Amino acid sequence: MPHIRVWVLCRCRIRMS
């Protein structure tokens, strides 16, 4: 399920931004 991975990636990007 590549759904959790997308969520984590989105959160990681927002935190890095």
The 8 nearest C-alpha neighbors of each residue, nearest first, counted from 0:
[[1, 2, 3, 4, 5, 6, 7, 8],
 [2, 0, 4, 3, 5, 6, 7, 8],
 [1, 3, 5, 0, 4, 6, 7, 8],
 [2, 4, 6, 5, 1, 7, 0, 8],
 [5, 3, 7, 1, 2, 6, 8, 0],
 [6, 4, 8, 2, 3, 7, 9, 1],
 [5, 7, 3, 9, 4, 8, 10, 2],
 [8, 6, 10, 4, 9, 5, 11, 3],
 [7, 9, 11, 5, 6, 10, 4, 12],
 [8, 10, 6, 12, 7, 11, 5, 13],
 [11, 9, 7, 13, 12, 8, 14, 6],
 [10, 12, 8, 14, 9, 13, 7, 15],
 [13, 11, 15, 9, 10, 14, 16, 8],
 [12, 14, 16, 10, 15, 11, 9, 8],
 [15, 13, 11, 12, 16, 10, 9, 8],
 [16, 14, 12, 13, 11, 10, 9, 8],
 [15, 13, 14, 12, 11, 10, 9, 8]]
